[in-house]
Amino acid sequence: MKDNRRDFIKKSASLAAALSIGGVGSAVSESFAQSAKAKAELQSMAKDAGMQMSNAYFAGIEANKQLVELAKQIDAVGAVAGIDPRLSGVSGVKPWEYPAIKGVVDAYKKVGLNYNTVEGPPSLGEQTKLGLAGRDEEISNFITFMKNLKRAGVDVICYNWMPVISWARTQMDRPGRGGALVTAFDYDDVKNKPLTQYGEVSKEAMWKNLEYFLKAVVPEAEKIEMKLALHPDDPQVHSIQGIPRIMNTVENFDRALKIMPSKFNGVTLCQGNFSLMGTDIPALIRRWGKAGKIHFVHFRNVQDLSGKLPSTKFTETFHDEGQIDMYASMKAYYDIGFKGSIRPDHVPTMYGEENTRPGYMALGNLFAIGYMRGLMEAVSKAGPRKA
């Protein structure tokens, strides 16, 4: 019995020595080393491929309380919104005045978010876009807004050229994958609606008014390095109720960018709308990105249902199921070195949520950011495309 026990101890000691010298011990050490190396490589990569992961908070901080807390938990702390003077805590201020702007920036900072992009600037409405009386005052206030915004530490303004009828959908609760609710548009549902109070407006007038605006504001934007990011028409049809949509083709965007050639006269790359114009999104990202024209990104996916260009019938989708190659798009942003704000847009309303803010509910945003972050890590690890 003692001999058997002595042999067992001797054999165990020999086996342990062998393992520690060149067997399992070595393999375990190598595994730990590989794991540490992989972790170090991951940590050395720029977070979110160097981009500013953001969310839209158009309904305000309190109405988006769940999304605010979720965003902090997943470390997606960029904030995109308008300017709500009520957040400033100061009464009687205009939204383009510094106390209002600083108050909004500070309000987001107080809840742990970084306000980095204005979407829907104040003092840019029908007077300017339709060339009506009072546009010079409106443009003057816009220039004041730019200066005060820059002073508050924000340097991107997303604006559009859609007077009277802005973002439009004909259905806010179309059943999508698994019963999720998405937004949709069908031009047949609006083509016979009456003209607005402004009657028929010509495309030539819209172009003339855009030129007037750009010639007034771009030189001022250059002085303070404010990035102006023009958003495409949404929906990108030719006209709604007598109001033309001129920012509905890539060619028209190229025309607008040439009116005032400047790196501060740029675009909001809203993937959904440009895709519904029939555009190869990754190719467009590379072309405009190399020219320094992309200042802000709406990362979203869509599906055309019309077979026409620009699309007259389409639906929003989850980020992983529409017509856009999302990996190739993210790869293109990474390859051009885009460092600006990027946010998910027009997400589905998911199970357990009330569809109170179609396109902007919390769970859909959560899914989208996880999907985007996975793409960001993938393109970072793949490295930049070689020329």
Secondary structure, DSSP 8 states (H G I E B T S, - for coil): -HHHHHHHHHHHHHHHHHHHHHSHHHHHHHHHHHHHHHHHHHHHS-GGGG-EEEEE-TT-TTTTHHHHHHHHHTT--EEEE---GGGGT-TT--TTSHHHHHHHHHHHHHTT-EEEEEES-SS-SHHHHTT-TTHHHHHHHHHHHHHHHHHTT--EEEEE---SS-S--SEEEEE-GGG-EEEEEEGGGTTTS---TT----HHHHHHHHHHHHHHHHHHHHHHT-EEEEE--SS--SEETTEE--S-SHHHHHHHHHHS--TTEEEEEEHHHHHHTT--HHHHHHHHHHTT-EEEEEE--EEE-S--SS-SEEEE--TTTSSS-HHHHHHHHHHHT--SEEEE-SB-B-TT---SSTB--HHHHHHHHHHHHHHHHHHHHH-----
